[in-house]
Amino acid sequence: MEDTFEKLKSLQEILSNRIQLEHEVEDAPKILVTQEELLARLKKSFIDKNVDYEKSRAAEVEYRNLLSEAESQREKSEKNMDAVSTQREYEALDKEIRDASDREQQYRKELQREERSLFELDEQIKQSTALIEAQEAELEERKKRIEAEVSETQERIAGLSKEEAALIPGLDPEVLFKFERIIRNKMGKGIVAIKSGVCMGCHMVLPVQFANTVRQGEEIVFCPYCSRILYYEESGEDEETYFNGEDSGSLSDLDDMDEEDYDEGEDEEEKAGNDFEE
């Protein structure tokens, strides 16, 4: 069993590193999400500005035509002034000239407003275009960099998998399955020492009878509280006193733990940490 424990200790480091690298590969594309969202917003804004630009340009053409018509109407009325013979005709033409002049002034203001709007929108569109191009270039560069990093990480994962494959022969497949799951759930720790009857994973004090089973090292034993595999480690002068205690208690009902016990162990570990601190 000593050889098995040594294998599990070595395997623990390999599995912990592999799992961490696998998480990095999974999370790598998420780094791009914010930048992709920003680029999408820039493109939407660019489209909206182009729509506004086309509307403003259509309005500018319309006001230019209306201004031209008003100018023509005024000029025509002014020429007709030379041919008036009555006061009534004069007053009618004078009104036409004044109305046409008012329309000219209004259309000219509207035209100037649309021309300013067109200029501003054109500048904004140019800025948006430059910003979009810069963001696209940066995003593409980052994608390539992430792809290279992911490729390198996958090579490291493959190397760790080979080391893992070299260690697992002779180990119980069911123990290996539980061991990897524990490492995933317990921040990289799947096998821990027991010192003076205390699990070094969850810091719960274990009954002497149970701790003695671990000390004998004849079988794989899981902590009933945090689910980690336990191995014995000398801790000091009080070791014999603890292991020879008469009031040992028993954990016989926890010897055979099914998969649900391992999930429930997480809540027990949290409680254990609080008890230990007190």
Order of alpha helices (4+ residues) and beta strands (2+ residues): alpha-alpha-alpha-alpha-beta-beta-alpha-beta-beta-alpha-alpha
